[in-house]
């Protein structure tokens, strides 16, 4: 049974806050309904790369609207975002010619963690570090944006389970195996140990970027739900970052979560195209297996679907899905419920593994 603090409390978003011009009466009604839903079931966004961006351009103040980045606190609040997974991955092109499998990836990851913790401390009235599903609910109920750290790259473990435990102690709750030598064509013995230890620590495995066969193996090996923090449906667009239906089915079998990105190259260049991908993922992975992982957090120009250029566009997307016939209960799962459920299920698995 969910903890009592899972019960939602309105967080204050209203239709009057939305940066949307007046439209036909039916559309305005959908926007009103979207605002009302998001005030109780805000968005838990599975991917934002702002930490890396701020490390490159530390002069940004995200407490005020800032055209230099696509994410700031006013737009997060206008979009009804109540939880954010802050990606701690480092773009591979950042250090050409260096061996990213060695010490560099470890130090980069530690710097990313430090920058994320600094970000949360800098804006205590808006952000709250979240280590659990209870923290997620409590942050929402206090009007804060629950901030989860991760994923960190699986390569940063450097063959050490101690590194995984150290990342957990620093607050990391998500690990991305893609590119790690232990999660390639085969899941090595060390890879199985990583999965087991991640399950014991309630660290979610993020399969974004994994080859389909590796994603299926990892989903099958994990006793806790897995996630894909930012992707789209390969059946609609065969982009290499999108996942085929066989992976969607594997994630469904693992009671996991597939979070759809807002990347024009992967979804198409319109809000309607993103809604098409959400329709497909829901049809294959199920209503309890679909979520949102926009991958905002970059400096312009980045190609985003029209209407979804920054987090303030979330109400427009919810209004579109309402117009397509999504029920409010399914939308509550999409925005908040599915993300909180996979975190809580991972914690339940960890408690079982820790029981003598």
N, C-alpha and C positions, 0 to 999 in steps of 0.2 A: 504494500500500500504506500502511495506517495506520502511524503512528509506534509504536515499541515501547511507549512510555508510555501508549498507548491501552489496553493490556492492563489489565483491571480488577483492583484489589486491594480486598478487603473493607474497608468503612469502619466497621464496628462496630455497626450497628443490629441488634437482636435482638427476637424476639417478646416477650420480657419487658419491653422498653422501650415497648411500644405501649400507649396509653391506651385499651384495648378490653376490655370485660367478657368473661368466659368465655361461650362459646356452644356450639352443637352441635359434635360432634367433627369433622364435615366442614368447618365454618366455621373452627374452630381450626386445622385442617390447612391451609386456604387462607391463613390469616393467617401461619402459620409459613413457608409457601412464599413469601408476599409479602415477609416480613421478610428471608428469605434472598436473594431476588432483589434487593431494594433495597440490601442490604449490598454488592453487587457492581456493580449498575447503578442508582445513585441517580437521583432525579428531577432533571431539568434543567427548571426552571419558567420559562416564557417571559414572565411578567408579574407584578410585584409593585410596588405604588405606595407602599411604606413611606417612600421618600425624601421625597415630598411631605408625608406625614402627620407625619414627624418635624420637618420644617421648621415646621409649624404647632404642634406640641406637643413641643418639644425636650427635655422633662424625662424622656421615656421611656428606660429602660435595657434594651435588647433582649437583654442577657446573662442576664437573669433572667426568669422567667415574668411576664407583664404583661397583666392583663385589659383594660387601656386600649387595646391594639391587638391585631389578630388575628395578628400575626407577631412572633416573637422567636426567638432562637437555639435555646433548648430545644425549641420546637415544630418548627422547621425540622429539627433533628436527629432528633426522634422520628418525623417524617414521612419520613425518608430523603432529604431534599433535598441534592443534591450540587453543584448549579449554579443560579444565580438571575440572570435578566435584571431589573435594577432599572430600572423605567420612570422616565424623566425628563420625562414630559409634565406639563403644568400644567392643572388643571381650568379650563375657559373661564369658569366663573362666579366665579372667584377675583378678577377685577378688573372689575366691571361698569362700563360706560361708557367704558372705555379701548380704544384701538386696539391689539389684540393682534398685528396684522400688522406693527407697527413695532418701535421699540427695546425696548418692554416685553417682547415674547416672547423677544428675544435675551438680555436681562439675566436674565429668569426662567430661561431654559435654562442660562445660565452658573452661576446660583445653584444650580440643581438638580445640575449636574455637581459643583460644589464640595461640596455637601452629601453626595452619594454617595461622593466620594473621602474625605471626613471620616468617614463611616460605616465604610468599609472599614478605614481607618487606626485607628479606635477599637477595633476588635475583631480584632486580627491573629491571635489563636489560633483564630478561627472563620471569618473571611472572608479571601479573597485576590482582589485585582484580577486579572481575566482579560482578556487582549488577544487570545488565540488559542486554537485547539483544543488545542495542546500545554499551555497554561496551565490549561485546563479539566481535562485529564487529570491534570496534576501536582498541582493543588489537591485533587482527589479522592484521589489516592494519598497525600497528606500529611494527610488528614483535615480539609481546609478546604472551605468552600463557595465555589466559583468564582463570582466576581461580575463580570458583564458590565454595562457602562454603556449604557443605551438601552432603548427608542428616545428620541431627541430629535425634536421636531416639525420637519417639513420647512419649515414657515413661518419657522423661526428662521434659515434660510439667507439670507433677505432678498435673494435674487437674486445671491448670491455663492458661487462654488465655493471661494473662499478660506475662507469660514466653515465649509464642510464639512471642508476639510483641517485647520482649527484644531480643530474638534470631535474629529476623529480623533486629533490630536496629544495631546488631553486624555484620550484613552482611550475615546471613544465608538465603539461598533461596530454600532449599529443606528439606522436613520433611518425615521421614520414620515411618508410623503408625505401622508396624509389631511389635507385642509384647506389644503394649499399651493396657491397660484395656478398653479403650473406642473404640477399633477397633477389638474386638474379634469376637465371634459368632454373635453378633449383633453390630450395630453401635449405641452407646448410644446417649442420648440427648447431652451430652458434646461432643461426637464425631462429631455430626452434626454441633455443634458450631465451632469445630476445622476446619472442612472442609470449612465452610463459611468464617472464619477468614483467613485461608490460601489463599482462593480465593481472598479475599479483599486485602491481602498483596502481592499477586503475588508470593507466596511460592508454589513450585511444590510439589505434593504428590508423593512419591516414594513407589510403592507397592511391592518392592522386599521383599521376605520373608513372605508376607501375604498368608494366606490360600485362595484357589480359591474363596470361597463364600465371604470372606471379601474383596478380591480384586475387585470382581464384584460390591459389594455394594459401596465401596469407589469410584470406577470409575463412577458409576451411580449417586452418590451424588454430585460429584464435577462439578461445572460449567466451570472449566478450564481443560485443558488437564492434564492427569496424566502420570507418567513415571514408568517404571520398570528398574532400573539403571543397573542391572546385573542379567542375567538369560539365559535360553536356552529353547529349545522346548521339553516339556515332551513327545510329540508324537514320538520323536526320541530317547529320553533317559528319563525314568521315575524317574529321580533324584528328591528328595523332594524340591530342590531349583529351579527346572524348572517349567515352567507354561504350563498348558494344553491349547488346542485350544479355549476353552470357555473363558479363560481369555484374550487370544490374541484378540478374537472378541470383548470382552468388552472394551479393551483398544482402539481398532480401532473405536468403536462406540463413545468413548469419545475423539476422535481425538488426542490420546496420542501416546506414544513412548515406544517401547520395545527394550532394549539395550542388545545385546548378549555378554556374558562373554567369557573369554579365560581360562577356568578352565577344565582341562582334565577330572575330575570326572563328570562334567556336560555336556560336549560337545563331549568327545572323545579325543584321544591323537594326533591328526594331524590337520594341517591347513585345510585340505580338510573336516574334520569332522565339524570344525567351520563353513566353508562355507555352509555345508549342513544345519546347524541350521539357518544360515542367509537366505538361500533359503526358508526354511519352514516358518520362521517368516514373511518374505516379502509376501509369498503366502497367509497367513492367515490374518496378520495385515495390509497388503498393503504396497506399496513402501514408503508411507509417515508415516508408523508406525514402521519402523525398524531402529535401530541405533547400536552403539558400546559402550559397557561398560566392558572393559577387566578385571577389578579388579586386576590390577597390584598394586605394592607398597609394596610387602612383601620382607622379607629376604629369600634367598635360604635356603634349597631346597623347592620349591613349584612345584607341577606337572603342567606343562603348555603344550599345544599342540606343537608338533614339528614345528618349524618355527615361533612360536608366544611366545617365552619365555620372551620377553620384548617389550617395545613400538616400537623399531626399526623394528619390523616385520610387521607393518601395510602395507607398500607398497607391500609386498609379498601377503598379503591377498587381497588387491585391485586388484593386477594382476591376482590372481586366479578367482576372480569374473568377471573380464573382459573376461577371457578365457571361463567362463561359460555363457557369453552372456549378462551380466548386462550392461545396457546402461550407458553412462557417466552421463546422467541426473539423473538416479536412484542412482548411486554411489555418486553423489554430495549431494543428499538427505541423504543417509546413513551416510556419513562422517560428514557433517556440517549442511545441510539445515534443517533436521528434528529437531535437537536439538535447533537450533536458532528459528525455528517456534514455538515449544511448549513454549519456554520462552517468546517470543513475544505475543503469544496468551494468556498466563497467565497474562501478563501485560495489555492486552486489557480487559480481564475479570475484573481485579482489577480496572481499570479506570471506567468501567461501574458500578461497585458496589459502587464506591466512588462518583458517580454523584448523586446529590440530586434528 
